[in-house]
Structures are given as structure tokens and as C-alpha cells.
Amino acid sequence: MSVKVENLEKNMAKLTVEVSAAELDNAIDIAYKKNKNRFNIPGFRKGKVPMAMVEKMYGPQVFYEDAVDTILNYSYPDAAKESGLEIVSRPEIDIVTIEKGKPFVYTATVATKPEVELGQYKGVKVSKADVSVTAKDVEAELVRVQEQNARMITVDDAEYQIKNGDTVTIDFDGSVDGVAFEGGKGENYPLTIGSHSFIDNFEDQLVGHKTGDNVDVNVTFPTPYGAKELEGKAALFKVVIHEIKQKELPALDDDFASEVSEFETLKEYKASLKSDIKLRKEKAAAQENENNVVKAVVANAKVELPDAMVNTNVENMINDYERSMNQQGLKLEQYLSYLGQTPEQFIESLKPQAIENIKSQLVFEAIIKAENITATDEAVEAKIKEMAEQYKMEADKVKGLLGEGGIENIKRDICFHEAIDLCVAEAELVDEKKAKKAAAKKEEAKEETKED
């Protein structure tokens, strides 16, 4: 096998691979043995037709497709390695020549790893995430806990009218142009008014009605909708209201605090909530600050991504989506139908994230190289120990299961985290609130100077 490399524009390259005639003939023989039971030729038992007879009847190219697959499976990885290129995409294969008894030649067009021109990555200036906790934050958390501990009380008053937040038990029977449709009927269905779990303004049309009422609810199915045949159609639902339940909130007092927490007074409980919110905000802020620093560092760098590299990354993302959907018993096509997207629209929607992922990876690889960051044995051992504790296994067993490739991935992750930590530690986090106040004071001082 011989390999010639041609560098193209925009980080693309073309490999011209020549495979010997003997290898092509061997691959054709493998293809014949694989497929010989498919051919029925008069005078021969099934599976006993000589290769020469099959080629005479159907042409020698009848085995080419399978033969090419066989050759590509072993020759392309070797050719990619021999090229010495850092290939970052799947190959686009084109057959140059294929003829039995002659060398087989094909080209593989690939994207190569682009060079990164680092910009400023130390001392980047970004807005500091706010970690202040206001009285409103505490009250909102208190209300959330209050809602969690609410009781639903059946309304006995026959004159009571349904309000937002009430839960009603209903029968409903839907039709489009007088014809019932699948999923349009339900009995004793609990529906919370204002939850927007039903389409259009279905729930709004129950507001003001009473227990025992029969209500005609007119709605229009949205576009897109899970059932294509219902998209944009007007529907009538015959609704019977059986029961109304009203939410009863517990009083926010010391008794409430003692029931939902370890504290005896509401004042103590509020102080605890404030502390918890502060911790959550600090954790979220640390992640937000890190994300903003990473974005700034990547934005400061220059790198030109080949389309093939982006497309390969998108394909990987789609494969991840498919695996995730399959685990939930769904097909990707069903998921896209729910989103109202075509496969082409879905692919386009993934490209911005793919580009961001690739740029971040390339930029921080360049920083790791520039800063000569390496993963120490101690750091690797600590990570393996952490994994062992997580999976309740012996560290040596984890190491054995990871293998050389897994250990290299751990080292890579450690280096990336160290590079990110370096950039975050060196960054200038600007408190926008303080900056605005300082700017306002400065402006006031200028005005006072003018008046003097």
C-alpha cells in the first residue's frame, strides 16, 4: 500500500491510497464467498456457482462494493496513520480506479487539526456573577416550601366559581368537525387550572364555572403538534365538572417553621434559608464565572474550523441523542416530531454548540501546550481513588478496567481542568454593581467641580 498526501485549503487534506492488485483480488474473493449463496443460476446448485460464472452473468463489478468495504476497513486506518496528519473528521471516500487484476486506488478527503493563534488568556476581564441574597430571594424560597406543604381541600360550596390554582376533576370528550380523535377523551381527569398542561386556552374557559357544570370548550391545536393530523385544527371539548379542590396554604409562623425544619422559630428558619441560598448562589456563581472566563479566552483566540470537522462533531452529537432517546424507548424521529423540526433543521440547530465545543477544546489544548501543563502521577492516582470510592471498587481494579486509553483520558481531563483553573485564577472579575456606583460617584464629583 502506498499513500500520497496533498494539503488543501482551509485545513483540509487529500490522501491518495493505492492498494495492490493482489489485495483487491483477495477482497473480491472474500466478497464472493460471502455472497455466493445469493446467486441462482440454472445448472448449478445454490452456493456452488463458480466465481467466473457469476462474473460472466452479472459483470465483475458485482463484488466490488463488498470488496471495497473490506479494503477500506483495514487500509484507511493504516493510511491515516502513515500520513502523519492529525485527522479530525470522517473521511470522504472517492474511488479513482477499481478493476480486477489491477491496483485499487481511492482518495480520502479529511479535515486536519487547525492551528490556534492564542489571544489574551491571562487577565481577561469578565463580569462577576452576583451572589447577593435579597429579602425577595428568601421570601420566594419560603413561598416555595409553603406551596410544597399546601393541602388540597374539596370545595363544598355549590356556588363557588373555579379560579386559577384550583384543581378540578373533569370528564372531557373532544372532537374535530364532529369526529372524535385518539386521545381526546378522558374521565375523572385531575386538571390544575393555570398549569397550561392542556392546549390553547382550555383551562381559561373553565374559570368561573361551578361543580356540576357542563361546559363547551373551543380550542385550536397548535402548529407544530405531536399528531400531525390535528395541527391547526379547531376542536370542541364537551366537559363535565365533577369536583373542585382549592389549595390551602399553611400559615407562615413558628409552627410552620418547626414542622418543615429543625428550627423552632420562623426567624431562625429564614436565616437558615438565607444561608442555604447563599451557598447555592456561590456554587452557581463559581460555575458562571468559569464559563464566562472560558468564553472570553476562546473569543480572544483565532482558529479556522473546517466544515468537515464541525459536521463530524454534529454527527457525534446526533448519535448521543439517539442513544439517549433509545434508553427512554423513543426514536429520534419521534423526538424531532415533538420539537416540530426536520432532520435538516435539527442538524443546523446543533452546529453552534458543535463549533463552541471544538473551539474550546482546541484553544485549551493550545494553552496546555503553551503553559507546559502535565498531569502528575499524584493527580492521576487521586482521580482513580475518587472513582474507586464512587463505584465501591478497589483502585487497582478500576485502573485495570480503564486500561491505557482510560488513563490517558484522565490525564487529558486533569490538564484541561488545570488550564481552566489557571485562566480563572488570573481573570479580573468585575463587580458590575460596584463599578456602576463608582462611575456614578465619579460623575457626581465632576458635576460638583463644574459648579464650583
Order of alpha helices (4+ residues) and beta strands (2+ residues): beta-beta-alpha-alpha-alpha-beta-beta-beta-alpha-beta-beta-beta-beta-beta-alpha-alpha-alpha-alpha-alpha-alpha-alpha-beta-alpha
